[in-house]
Amino acid sequence: MRAVLCALIMVAALAWCAPAFGAGWLPAEEVAPAGSQPATTEPPVVAVTPAGDVFAAWTASGGSFAYRVRRAFTGYAGDPHRFPGNDLPAVTVDADGRIWLATHLGGVVQVVRSSATDPDSFPQGQGGSFIAPGAVTDLDVAARHDEGAVVFVNAGQVKLGRWTPTGGAVAPNAPLYDGSLNAADHAKVSLDAAGNLVAAFTISSQTNLCRVAAVRIPAGGSPIPLQDIGSTGSADGGCSFFINGKELNDNVDLALGPSGRVLASWYRNGPSHAGIDTAVAPPGGAFGAGTTVASDTDAHPLTSNPPSVAHGLLGASDAMLHTYIVRSPDDGFDHAAQLFRAGGGAPGFERDFDIGSNAQHLARNAAEQAVGGWQGSSLAGCHISGAVGTVAGGLEHEETIGGCGQSTGAETSDPRVAIDPAGDAAAVWTAAGAVQLAIYDATPPEATDVSAPPNATVGDPVALSAAGRDALSPVTVDWTFDEGAPASGGSVTHTFATAGPHRVVAHLRDEVGNTADVERTVSVGEASGGGSGASSNGSSSNSTNNNTTTTTTTATTTTTTTTLMPPRVPGPTMALLGSRLRASRRGVIRLRLGCPAETPGGCSGTAGLQKGAAPRAFRAAAGATTTAKLKLTRSTRRRLSRRHRIRVTVAVTAHDGQGNEATSSGAYTVLSPRR
């Protein structure tokens, strides 16, 4: 309905209507080819800045590390930057839009920071170095404004380094955990806006159980002794678990919520039942008692073979979103799954996604919009899936966003995801040595220039132009008018048939269908007429605005008779609502149409696809919306099944109650049925 109302507003000067959000995933693109230094199957890392720049980093063969930046509006900034000898990259973005990057290089853990305006700049000398003799098995980084923190597991101990541009690198005198109980494995860190720091990690304890522990450092204070917050079950072979031959290096997960609250999530393997356990800590405070949010006794039981990796997000009033793996009782296969619950103790809702047994990664922004990515499977083989939603309402709009290195999923990493404050998101993964990136475009384009004359004359062509830009994809321009057929292109002409104020709307669309409408009003005046007939006997006629003037001339008199005819009235231009259509399992798509409010007698006509679906009749009252159900042809359904999404053109012919006709068309993305 928003699009219909937006199309009815008339203003004398340039004005913005509320954008119509199509939002969707752009086709996957290659960040870096395999080449001579192919990427490994270690999950890469990704960050999206508030400006829309995408930063991707990965580990390459031969123990090297590389990163590349995709700039908003302009694309990739040069070739990938490569650093021999570095590994274990971790990345985050602070509130000012700076990229913080941590890596390990031959006995040293380094953390560096970009400028706030250029994510491809890591100024020389801007960073901290922390000595790490022996093996470094895991690291993580967090940041707030001008302070960064890196936690890393070094020779079984958990160490912390902090760095500020003014104070330089500051490492504590002692490790956060000295390895006295047993070796630590995996570690995560969070740092809230007030400066409260939490580090969580796993410890293989003396009782052959793998424990989850946390160390807190309140803002401006000293480390508080280790807190045991839960068990991950059996520690046979240490605290590591494996899926498809890949070690789970994130068996404990930390998520920073509003007001500095922290959510810890982990997978517990036994001793009697498997589960996903969580605990929440207030800002600077201790974690509360652990809670099991999913187990192998549920109706859709949590899997224990393969083990299920825990990822969680925390929202307002302790709303939570968790992802893990379940074994579906419907088909007996393992599926990616989620559990989401609104805050305040509301019940949770579980939903299964793709078939698959690999970890799902999550990210959220301050508005509590969320994105998830995982490796799924279908009859066609392995693919990468993505979904967006909210922390309290779960992930929706699950889509296939890219392919794998092999149909079995071999040579393919799990994806990592990130989301910016506006809801634009990114997923990055490696496939057969190449680095792949898929972007979710949630924001409409912006107009950079719209030109329409304030005045025009009936019957004379009017020149119109519009241009726009989008941070993530190309922009196209379509035009609609309150009379006459629509047009497409950055520069068009239109002829008005009647006098009076006329509405002109430029619709700027990006590649996924996000739309921003810019409106102008053109005041159209009557054309000047008159003139005499021929000087000889005879008659002639002409037609202006449907008024027929007949002039008869004799040798002595001239008589002019004008018969006033009703002016030509354009038919209704239907508003095509949305930009994406989801096909049902029977191949039916539902096209929403809006009838302009000023249409006499309402709208009726037919809607169909130019190719792929026969026209169907519709009817709508003036100012109302209606739905036309279109049945895809068999060949179109086969094409959709293979590609998961296809582009189609909708064609609509509409009449008003007086028989006036208008046609309109628009491009849509049709998505395959939900699994």
Residue, then its C-alpha position, 0 to 999 in steps of 0.5 A: m500500500r505504501a507504493v500506491l500512496c507514494a504514487l498519489i502524492m503531488v508536490a510542486a517541488l522535488a520530494w522524496c517518498a518513503p523507499a519501497f524495499g525489495a532487498g535481496w542477495l546479489p549474485a555471488e562474485e569472486v573476491a580472489p581466484a585460486g591462482s598460485q596462492p589458493a585460499t584454504t578451507e579455513p573460514p575467512v572473515v568479513a566486515v561491513t563498514p557503515a559506509g557500505d565497504v566490505f572487507a574480506a580476509w582469508t588464509a592462503s596456502g603456504g601459511s600466508f594471509a590476504y585481504r581485499v576491500r570492495r568499496a561502496f559505489t566504486g567496487y574493488a580497491g586493487d588486487p588482494h594484499r598478501f602477507p607471507g607467514n601470517d595466519l588466523p585472521a580475525v576482524t571487527v568494525d568499531a562504532d566509527g567505521r574503522i576496521w580492526l584486524a588481528t593476525h598471527l605471525g611467527g611468535v607475534v600476535q599483531v592488531v592493526r586499525s584502519s582509518a575511519t574513512d578508508p578500510d584499505s588503509f592500515p597506517q604504518g606503525q598504527g598497531g600493537s604487537f604481543i609476544a606469543p612464543g609457541a603455538v597460537t591455536d586461536l585468536d579473536v578481536a574486539a574494539r570500541h572507538d579508539e581501543g582494541a582488544v585481542v585474546f589468543v590461545n598461546a601454548g595452552q594459555v589464554k592471553l590478552g593484548r590491548w591497544t590504543p593510539t595514545g597509550g600504545a600496546v598494553a599486555p597484562n603482567a599475567p595471562l588471563y588463564d595460565g593453563s594450570l588446570n589443563a590446556a585451553d583451546h578456543a577463545k572469544v572476546s567482547l568489549d562493550a562501549a563502556g569498556n567492560l571486557v569479557a573473554a570466554f574459552t574452553i579448558s580440558s579439565q582434569t576430570n576428562l570434561c571440557r569446561v567453559a570458563a570466562v574472565r571479566i575485566p570491568a571498565g577501568g578495573s583488574p581481571i576478576p578470577l576465572q569463572d566456570i560457567g559450564s561444561t561441553g561434555s567429554a574431552d576425549g582428545g581435548c576440547s576440539f570437535f570435528i565436522n567433515g574432517k574440519e576442526l570446530n575452532d569456535n565451540v564457545d561463542l560470545a555475543l554482545g547485546p544491548s547495554g553491554r549484556v553478554l551471551a555465551s553459547w556452547y555445545r555440550n556433548g553429554p554425559s547423558h544428553a547433548g545440548i546447546d547451553t547458554a549463560v548471560a552476564p550483565p555489564g561487568g558482572a558474573f554470568g548467571a546459571g546456564t540454560t539449555v536451549a536445545s537438546d537431543t530430546d527435542a521433537h527435532p533433536l539436536t545432533s551429537n554425531p556430527p556435533s552441533v556448533a553453537h552460535g547465538l545473538l542477544g537482543a533487547s530484553d534478552a531476546m535470543l537467536h540461536t543456530y545449531i544442527v538438528r536431525s529432522p524426524d520428517d526425512g531423517f536428515d541433518h538440517a541447519a536450524q534456528l531457535f528464536r525468542a522475543g525478550g521477557g521470557a517469551p516462548g521460543f520457536e524452532r525452524d529447520f533450514d537446509i539439509g546439512s551438517n555444517a556450522q551456521h554463522l550469525a551477525r547482528n547490528a545495533a537495530e537487531q537486524a540479523v544475518g546467517g550463512w551456512q553450507g547446505s545441501s540439496l539433490a543438486g549437491c552442496h550450496i551456500s545458503g543465506a538468510v536475514g531477519t531479526v534477533a527476536g523474530g528469527l531468520e527469514h527469506e532463506e536463499t541459495i546465495g552461492g556454490c561450493g568447490q565440489s558437489t560434496g562440499a569438499e574444498t569449501s569453507d563454512p561462510r562467515v557473515a557481517i551486517d552494517p547499521a543499515g541492514d546491508a550484509a555480506a557472506v564470504w567463503t572459499a570454494a576450490g581455492a577461490v574466495q567468494l562473496a555474496i552481498y545482501d542489499a537492503t538499502p535503496p539507491e539515492a538520486t543524484d540528479v532529477s530534472a523536469p521542467p516546471n511548465a510545458t504545453v499540451g502536445d509538446p514533448v517534455a524532456l526528463s532526466a534522472a540519475g542515481r547511485d547505489a553503494l552495492s549495485p547498478v541503478t536503473v530508472d523507470w518513469t510513471f505519469d498520471e496520464g500516458a504510458p510509462a517509460s524507462g531510461g535515464s533520459v526520456t520524453h513524454t507528451f501530455a494530452t491535457a492541460g493542468p498540473h501533472r505528476v511525474v515520478a522517477h523510480l530509481r531501482d537497484e539490482v535487487g529491486n530496492t526502489a526510491d521514488v522522486e516526484r515532480t509536478v509539471s504545469v501543462g498549458e493549452a496549446s495556442g490555436g487559430g488561423s484561417g482556412a484557404s482563400s478558395n472555396g472548400s473545407s478543411s478540418n483539424s483536431t486538437n485535444n479531441n475538439t474538432t474544428t470545421t472551417t467553411t469558406t465562400a467568396t464573401t463569408t467565412t463560418t467556423t463551427t467548433t464541436l467540443m469533444p470530451p478530452r482524451v483520458p488516459g487509462p489507469t497505470m497500475a502500481l506494481l508492488g514489491s520486487r520479488l515473488r516467491a513461487s509456491r510448490r505448485g508454481v503459482i506466484r502472487l502479483r500485487l497490484g495497486c489501482p490509483a485512487e483517482t481512477p473512475g469506476g476502479c481498475s480491471g484488466t489482465a496481468g501476466l508475464q511477457k514469457g512464462a505465465a499466461p495472463r489472468a484477469f483482475r479487478a480492484a476498486a479505486g485506491a485499493t490493491t488486489t492480487a493476481k495469481l499467475k501459474l508458471t509454465r512447466s518450462t519456467r518452473r524447471r528453469l526456476s528449479r535449476r537456478h533457484r531464482i530467475r528474472v521475469t517481466v510482468a505485463v499489465t493491461a488495465h481499464d477504468g470504468q469508462g473504458n480508457e486503457a493503459t499498459s505497464s510493465g516491471a521486472y521482478t525476481v522469482l524465488s524458488p519455493r521454500r523448503 
